Amino acid sequence: MIMKINAINSIITLKSNLAANRRISLPAMQNDTFTKTTSFKGSKNDDSFQEFVKWAEKTDFLSNADNIIDKTGRILGSGFEGITIEIPNNDKWVIKVMKRSNLIQQGCEKATICEVPDKLPDLNIGQIIAYVTMPISNTLSRRFYIPRKQKGESYGINNTPPQKLNKKNIDTHISSLKKMAQFPLEAYKQMIRDIMQANDAGYIFDFYNPNNIMLDDENKRINFVDVDPACKESVNYQFSDILYALLDGDFGITFLNSNEDKDLIGQAKKYSDIIKEKFEKAIQDEIK
């Protein structure tokens, strides 16, 4: 893997020796696509597939899953492809339901939990560790997925659809930038290490939506959510894509080039410059 820094354009390109930008889903997932990314180490491995199965049996999860999805579960996030739902009284896993294909034209006799291979058992990047199939009829089943739960608060403004430059969104934008700028350099360096490790394992990140970043203030970590299942090959990334998300994507660009309050734009620029400086320093320190 070759990496270089283009100081003129602040574009840091990650080059792989393998084919780039391929999204290859696991066969068991019926070509469903997931987006996700990075998080904090789980050295005890207490959020593995085996631990989930034990927990599911102990709590009778399969009997309650439909009710959680349809009624009692709190929606943690909704993206272009799926909805993430909180499992009550559980801090290790979440439920992900695909918007376009959670029903399968195939019946099953009973609810089953199937393992999704985890290439990074010691690193929580919010990866999917299981999928569950629930019977509906003789010819129809429901399928949903179990990712590891990430810590932190959602970052920035969701780009889908494009958001208006109103007071609420501008306040959220500036608040997010300020918090990101206050994170220590080590948080940026750890983020780079996690992304590189996940890339080598074949996981695919979606940096388009800044909401895929979660700021874990307690552990001072920059975590990502919504990651594609591991494929067989590494993926080419431009670190400028990551920086785009850290600066709050399209909303950040639109705001800096708008005719809004100059003082607020000045604040956003100040925090953005700090983020860029820490990000590029982290790249220089980590990419030897």
C-alpha positions in Angstrom: 0.0 0.0 0.0 1.5 3.3 -1.1 0.4 6.6 0.5 1.4 10.1 -0.3 0.6 13.6 0.8 -0.2 16.3 -1.7 0.6 19.4 0.3 -0.6 21.8 -2.3 -4.2 20.5 -2.5 -4.3 18.9 1.0 -5.3 15.7 -0.7 -3.9 12.6 0.8 -4.3 9.6 -1.4 -4.4 6.0 -0.2 -3.4 3.7 -3.0 -3.9 0.0 -3.0 -2.2 -2.6 -5.2 -5.6 -4.2 -5.7 -8.8 -3.3 -7.5 -10.4 -0.1 -6.3 -13.9 0.9 -5.2 -15.6 -2.5 -5.5 -18.6 -3.1 -3.3 -18.9 -6.8 -2.8 -21.5 -8.0 -0.3 -21.4 -11.4 1.4 -23.5 -13.9 -0.5 -25.7 -14.5 2.6 -26.7 -10.9 2.5 -28.5 -11.1 -0.8 -26.3 -8.3 -2.2 -27.6 -5.9 0.5 -25.1 -3.0 1.0 -24.0 -1.7 4.3 -22.0 1.3 5.1 -20.0 1.8 8.2 -16.7 2.4 9.9 -14.5 2.7 12.9 -14.5 2.5 16.7 -12.8 1.6 19.9 -11.0 -1.6 20.8 -13.0 -4.3 22.5 -10.3 -6.4 24.1 -12.6 -8.6 26.0 -14.4 -9.6 22.8 -17.7 -9.5 24.7 -19.6 -8.2 21.6 -18.7 -11.2 19.3 -21.2 -13.4 17.4 -20.9 -16.1 20.1 -21.7 -13.6 22.9 -24.7 -12.3 20.9 -26.1 -15.8 20.5 -25.7 -16.4 24.3 -27.4 -13.1 25.0 -30.2 -13.7 22.5 -31.0 -17.1 24.1 -30.9 -15.7 27.6 -33.2 -12.8 26.9 -35.5 -14.6 24.4 -34.5 -12.0 21.8 -36.0 -13.8 18.8 -39.5 -13.7 20.3 -39.2 -10.0 20.9 -37.4 -8.9 17.8 -40.4 -8.0 15.7 -41.9 -5.9 18.5 -38.6 -4.1 18.9 -38.4 -3.3 15.2 -42.0 -2.3 14.7 -42.9 -0.7 18.1 -40.5 -0.4 21.0 -37.1 0.1 19.5 -35.8 3.7 19.3 -34.5 4.7 15.9 -30.8 5.7 16.2 -30.3 6.7 12.6 -31.9 6.5 9.1 -29.8 6.5 6.0 -30.3 6.0 2.3 -30.3 2.2 2.6 -31.3 1.3 6.1 -32.6 2.1 9.5 -30.6 1.5 12.7 -32.7 0.6 15.8 -31.7 0.5 19.4 -32.1 -2.8 21.3 -33.6 -1.9 24.7 -31.3 -2.6 27.7 -28.4 -3.6 25.5 -25.2 -1.6 24.9 -23.3 -4.1 22.7 -25.4 -4.5 19.5 -28.1 -2.7 17.4 -30.5 -3.8 14.7 -30.2 -2.7 11.1 -33.2 -3.1 8.8 -32.7 -2.5 5.1 -35.4 -0.2 3.6 -35.5 -1.9 0.2 -35.1 -5.6 0.9 -35.9 -6.7 4.5 -38.4 -9.2 3.2 -37.2 -12.4 1.4 -39.2 -14.5 -1.0 -38.4 -17.6 0.9 -40.1 -19.2 3.9 -38.4 -20.7 6.9 -39.7 -22.9 9.7 -38.3 -21.0 12.6 -36.3 -17.9 13.5 -32.5 -18.4 13.0 -29.3 -16.4 13.8 -26.5 -16.8 11.3 -22.9 -15.6 11.7 -21.3 -13.0 9.4 -17.5 -13.5 9.4 -15.7 -10.9 11.4 -12.3 -10.1 10.1 -11.5 -7.7 12.9 -12.8 -9.3 16.1 -10.6 -7.1 18.3 -11.6 -3.8 16.6 -15.2 -2.4 16.8 -15.9 -0.6 13.6 -19.6 -1.2 13.9 -19.3 -4.2 11.7 -22.2 -6.6 11.2 -21.6 -9.9 13.1 -24.9 -11.7 12.4 -28.1 -11.7 10.4 -31.5 -12.9 11.7 -34.2 -14.6 9.5 -37.7 -14.5 10.9 -40.6 -16.6 9.4 -43.7 -14.7 8.2 -45.4 -17.3 6.0 -44.6 -20.4 4.0 -43.1 -18.3 1.3 -42.0 -15.1 3.0 -39.3 -14.2 5.6 -38.0 -11.1 7.2 -34.3 -10.5 7.5 -32.4 -8.0 9.5 -28.8 -7.5 10.7 -26.9 -7.2 13.9 -24.0 -4.7 13.9 -21.8 -4.0 16.9 -22.9 -0.8 18.6 -20.7 2.2 18.4 -20.2 4.8 21.2 -20.7 8.5 20.7 -23.0 11.2 19.4 -23.9 11.6 15.8 -21.8 14.3 14.0 -22.8 17.1 11.7 -25.6 17.4 9.2 -27.1 14.6 7.2 -26.6 15.3 3.5 -29.6 13.2 2.3 -31.5 15.2 1.3 -29.6 18.5 1.2 -30.4 20.6 4.3 -31.4 24.3 4.5 -29.2 26.9 6.0 -31.5 27.6 8.8 -30.5 28.6 12.4 -31.0 25.1 13.8 -28.7 23.4 11.2 -26.1 26.2 11.3 -25.9 25.9 15.1 -25.6 22.1 14.9 -22.9 22.5 12.2 -20.8 24.9 14.2 -21.3 23.0 17.4 -20.1 19.8 15.7 -17.0 21.5 14.2 -16.1 23.0 17.6 -16.3 19.6 19.3 -14.3 17.9 16.6 -11.7 20.6 16.7 -11.4 20.1 20.5 -10.6 16.4 20.2 -6.9 15.6 20.8 -4.4 14.8 18.0 -4.3 11.2 19.3 -8.0 10.8 18.4 -7.2 11.7 14.8 -4.2 9.3 14.7 -6.2 6.5 16.2 -8.9 7.1 13.6 -6.4 6.8 10.8 -5.0 3.6 12.3 -8.5 2.1 12.5 -9.4 3.0 9.0 -6.1 1.6 7.6 -6.6 -1.6 9.5 -10.2 -2.0 8.4 -9.2 -1.2 4.8 -6.6 -3.9 4.9 -9.3 -6.3 6.1 -11.5 -5.3 3.2 -14.2 -3.3 5.0 -15.7 -0.4 3.0 -16.5 2.9 4.5 -19.1 5.5 3.4 -17.7 9.0 4.0 -20.4 10.9 2.1 -22.7 11.3 5.1 -21.0 13.1 8.1 -23.7 11.5 10.3 -21.6 8.3 9.9 -19.2 9.8 12.3 -19.8 9.5 16.0 -17.8 11.5 18.5 -17.1 9.5 21.7 -16.4 12.2 24.1 -15.8 9.8 27.1 -13.1 7.9 25.3 -12.0 10.8 23.0 -12.4 8.7 19.9 -13.6 9.5 16.4 -15.8 6.5 15.5 -17.5 5.7 12.2 -20.7 3.8 11.6 -22.4 2.2 8.6 -19.7 0.0 7.0 -19.9 -2.4 4.2 -19.2 -6.0 4.9 -15.6 -7.2 4.2 -14.8 -8.0 0.6 -11.8 -9.9 -0.7 -9.8 -6.9 -1.7 -8.6 -3.7 -0.2 -10.1 -0.5 -1.4 -8.5 2.7 -2.7 -9.4 5.7 -0.6 -8.6 9.3 -0.8 -8.0 10.7 2.7 -9.5 13.9 1.3 -12.8 11.9 1.4 -12.4 11.4 5.1 -11.6 15.1 5.6 -14.7 16.0 3.6 -16.8 14.1 6.3 -14.8 15.7 9.2 -15.6 19.1 7.8 -19.3 18.3 7.6 -19.6 17.5 3.9 -21.8 19.5 1.6 -23.4 21.5 4.3 -20.0 22.8 5.5 -19.0 23.7 2.0 -22.3 25.4 1.3 -22.2 27.4 4.5 -18.6 28.7 4.1 -19.6 30.0 0.6 -22.9 31.5 1.7 -23.9 35.0 2.6 -24.8 34.0 6.1 -23.6 35.8 9.3 -19.9 36.6 8.8 -19.1 36.0 12.5 -20.7 32.5 12.3 -18.8 31.8 9.1 -15.6 32.9 10.8 -16.2 30.5 13.6 -16.8 27.7 11.2 -13.6 28.5 9.3 -11.6 28.7 12.5 -12.7 25.2 13.7 -12.4 23.8 10.2 -8.7 25.0 10.0 -8.0 23.3 13.3 -9.5 20.1 12.1 -7.6 20.1 8.9 -4.3 20.9 10.7 -4.8 18.0 13.2 -5.9 15.6 10.4 -2.9 16.3 8.2 -0.6 16.0 11.2 -2.1 12.7 12.1 -1.6 11.5 8.5 2.1 12.6 8.5 2.7 10.8 11.9 0.9 7.6 10.9 1.8 7.1 7.3 5.5 6.2 7.4 
